[in-house]
Amino acid sequence: MDAFLTGGSGFVGSHVARLLVQRGARVRCLVRPTSRTDELQALGVDLREGDVRDADSVRLAMAGADAVFHCAADYRLDAPNSGELHHTNVDGTDNVMRAAAELGVARVVHTSSVATLSPSKDGRPVDERARATPDVAIGAYKRTKVLGERVAEEWARRGLPVVIVSPSTPVGEGDAKPTPTGRMIVDFLNGRMPAYVDTGLNLVDVRDVALGHLLAAERGRAGETYILGHANLSLRDILELVGRTVGRRAPRLRLPKWLPVALAHVDAPVSRMLGRAPRVPLDGARMSRRKMYFDPAKAVRELGFPQSPIGPALDRAVGWFVGAGFVRHLRARVEARC
């Protein structure tokens, strides 16, 4: 397989790149001049400088590929300029799909997100049919991911063989930025989470997510969407699992759901004044008012998507964060346990 990959320096994309190389694929990655490429270089992938927002660079780098994995996205819940997210998540997706159509690519996998779905009000897991609309999506990130997914669907209707995968909340090693969920784990490990909110997430091993991309390319039906998820867990249960790795108890104080939103409103102007990212992103606080539980049964049934235990993935995440210097004071304790 001659594979073209966007977002290869990101959390999910880096795992897709590694798995493609392990499976013997020839891999080309589109990377921006500012991207960290150490791991990709170590894998021996062919690095092509460009940006999904630049249609010419996408087409030039993609030429000759028989499979495309579009993992690039601007994943920020606190972006000061929503136009930047639209340019990458919507316009960038259109650039990738258009190039794939013009070049006659045999298979395209578009990485969407469960952010494009509407969680239930009662906490029951939802499946791919719970489609959100841009006007009800919370925040610019979710809105642009919905719009980007609609772009991919439109290209599928035009005949492009594109399969859409929607990861839930991947966890594991290599979350270098880190993602909002990774930041939550780091904050807990650093003792900066004295309380919790009664919310919930669907966690999935990032290695399974990478495999899900390859399975979608091999077995997915064009135009279909597949949730790549696994364990529906309350936030307190997640913190309990993380805490076991380092011998730390999860917080017992539960905050009312309105309080994080109020704190986010207070934190926003302070963060702007100090020139830092908000400690409590408003969009994230608003999302936490519902349990974001999802049902991956379709991917399990049609793709053979694995359901690896989530505990080991969280252990690897903790070990990686400690080893990467995000949580220095726990290094000896984690090394002893892992």
N, C-alpha and C positions, 0 to 999 in steps of 0.2 A: 504494500500500500504506500502510495505517495501522499502524505497527509499535510495539509496546511492548517495551521493553528493560530488563532488570535487569542490574546490574553494569556500567553504561555508563562509570563512572569507572575501571574496572580495565583491565588491560593488553589482554586480548582484547576485552572489551566496548567499549572506546573505539574500536578498529579496526572492530568491527561497526557501531557508531553512525556512524562516518565514511563507511563504504561504503554504508550504507542511505541516508544523506543524498545521497551522490553519485549513487545510483540513483534519486533523486527520491521517496523514501518520506517520509511524515510520521512523525516519530519522537518518541515519548514515553519518557523515561527515569525510572525510579524511583531516587531518590538519597536517601541519608541526610543529615541536617543536617551531619554532619562530613565529607562527601565533598568532594573537590576537583572543582569543576565548570567551571573556566575553559575547558577545551577544548570541553566540551559546549555551553557558552553560545556560544562562538565559532562552533560548527557551526549554531547556531540551533535546537537541539532543544528540545522542551517538557519542562521539568524538573518532576517531581512528587515532592514530599517524602514519604518513607515508608521502609519497611524490609520485606524479604521475610519477616522474622519476625513481622510484624504483618499478619495476614490481611486486615483491613479496609482498610488502606492499599493493599495490593496490588490488591484488587478494585476499589477506587475509581479508582485510577490506570489500570488495565487497561481499564476499560469503554470500548467503542467500537473497540477494536483488532481487526484481522482477522488479525494475525500476532504471535506472542509469541516473543521470544528471551530465554531465561533463562540469562544468563551469570554471575550473581552467585554467589560462593562465598567461603568463608573458607579461603584457601590459606596455611596456616602449618604448618610442620613442627615448630615449637617452642612451640605454644600451651600455656600452663600449665593451661588448663581445657578439657578435651575436650568438656564440655557446650556451650561456646560454638560449637564447630565443628558439633556435632550440630544445634543450634538453627537455624543458618543453612543448612547443606548438606543436611539431611534435612527438618526441619520447614519450612524456607523453601521447599524444592522442592515439598513437598506443598501449601503455600499457593498457590504459583503455578499448579500443575496444577489444583487445585480451582477456583480463580477462572476459569481458562481454560475448564474444562468447564462451569461454571455460566453463563458469558457466551457460550458457543457460538463460541469462537475457531476460525477455519478451519484454522490451522496453528500448531504449537508446536515450537520447536527448543530442546532441553535440552542445555546444555553440561556434559558429563560429563568424563571424563579417562581416559587410559591407566592412571591409578592404579587403576582398577577391574579391570585385567587382571593376570594372573600371568606375569611374565617367565620364559622357559625357563631351565633349569639349565645348558644347554650354550651359551647365547648366540644360538641361532637366533631370528629374528624370529617373533613370534606375532601372530595376528589376533584378530578380535572373539570368537572361540570360546573363548579362554583366560580365561574369566571367573573372577575371584577371589571368594572368599566373605568375609564380614565377619570371620570368626574367624581367617583367615590373612593378612588385609591388615596391612601393617606400619604401625602408628601410627594416631592418631586421624584425621588428614586422609584417608588412603586408606580407612579403615574407613567414614567418613561419606560419602565420595564413592561407595563401593559401595552403601551404604544409600540414598543419594539417587537413584542410578541405578535401583535396584529400585523406588523410589516412582514414578518416571517410567514404568517398564515396567508397573507395576500400573495406572496411569491409561490407558496405551495399551490394555491388555486390556479396560478398561471402555469403550473406544471413543473416547478422546481422540486426535485426530490429531497425536501427538507423535513427532518424530524425534530420536534421540539422537546427538550428535557427541562424539567423544573426542579432543581435541587431544593431541598428544604433548608436545613441549617447544618452545613457540613462542619465536622470537627475532626481534628487530627493534627499531625505535624505540618509545619510549613506555613502557618498563618502569619505571614511576616508583617502585614501592615499595622495591626491586625484588623480583622472584620469586627463589626459591633459585638458579635457573640464572643469573639476572642478577647476583646477589650473587657467584656464582663468577667470572663474567667480570670484574666490578669488582675483586674481590680479586686476580685475575691481573694486571690492568692496573696495580694499585697495588703490585705486587711482593710481595704477601702469599701467594703460592702457590709455595713453593720445591720442592714435590714433587707427585706426582699418584698417583691410585689407578687400578688396572687395571679400570676400569668403562666403561660406554658409554651413550649416550643417542640417542634418535631426535629429531633437530631438524627444525623446519619453520618456514618464513617466516610470521610473524604475519599478514601481509597475505593469504597463502593461507588461513590459518585463518579469517579474517573472511569471505572469499569462500566458504569451505566451509560456513559457516552459512547463507548465502543460497542456495547450491546445495542444501543439505539441505531448506530450506523449499520450494524449487521442484520438486526431483526425488526427494527421499528418500521411502522407504516407511515409513509409520507403524508404530511399534513396532520399527523396525530401528536398529542402532547402526553408526556409521561412524567408523573411525579417521582422524583428520586428521593425518597425519604425512608424513615424507619420508625424510631421510637418517639411516641408522644409522652413528654415528661413535663411535670410542673417545674417552675424555676427552682423551687426549694429542693426537689428531687435531684435536679441537675447539680446544684451546689453541694448536696450531700455526696454525690458520686465523685465530684472533683475533690471534695474535702477528704475523702478516704485515702486518696493518693498521698496527701501531705499531712494527714493526721489533724485536720482542722474541721471543726464543726460548722455546719451551715448556720446562718443567722436564724434566730427564732422570732425576731420582731417582724411582723407583717405590716407593711404600709397600706393605707387606704389607696385605692386606685387613682383618686384625684390628685394625690400629693406629688407623684413624679411629674405630672403635667404642670402643676403649679411651680415646682422647682425648676423645670425646664424654661418656663417663661421668665423666671428671675435670673437664671444662669445665662440666657442668651445675650442680653445686653452687656453683662459683665465679661463674657467671653470675647465679644466684639471689641470691647475696650482694651482687654489685655492681649488681643491678637492671637488667641488660641482657639482650638476647637472646643465646642461645648462639652462639658462633662456629662450633661444630661440632654442629648438631642431631643428636640420637641417631637419630631416625627416618631422616634423610638418610644418616647413616653406615651404617645397617643396609641401606638400599636399595642403596647403592653396591657391595654384595657381588656383585651380579649385573649383567650388561649388559642394560639396559632397551631392547631392540630390538623394533620393531613393523613390521607389514606393512599399508600403507594401500591395498592393491590393490582392495579392495571399494569404497572411496570414489572411487578413480580410475576404476574401471569403471562404477559406477552413477551417480555424481554428476558425473563429469568434473572431479574435484578436481585442481588443478594441482600440479606438482612443480617449483617454481621453485628455481634453484640456491641453496644455503644460504650460499655465500660473501658475496654482496651483502647478505643479511639480517644476517649477523654484522657486516659493515662498518657498516651503518646502526645496529646496536645500539651498537657501539663509539663511533661519532660522536655518538650521542645521549647516552650516558653521560658522555662528555667534555664535551659542550656543556651538560649539565645540572649539571655541577660535581661529579660523582662521582669524576672522575679529572683533577684540575686540571693536574698537571704534564705531561700528554701533549697538551694542547690544540694547541700549535703543530705538533707532529709529525703529529697526526691531521688537522688542517686542511690540511696540505701534501699528505697522501696521499689525502684524500677530496675 
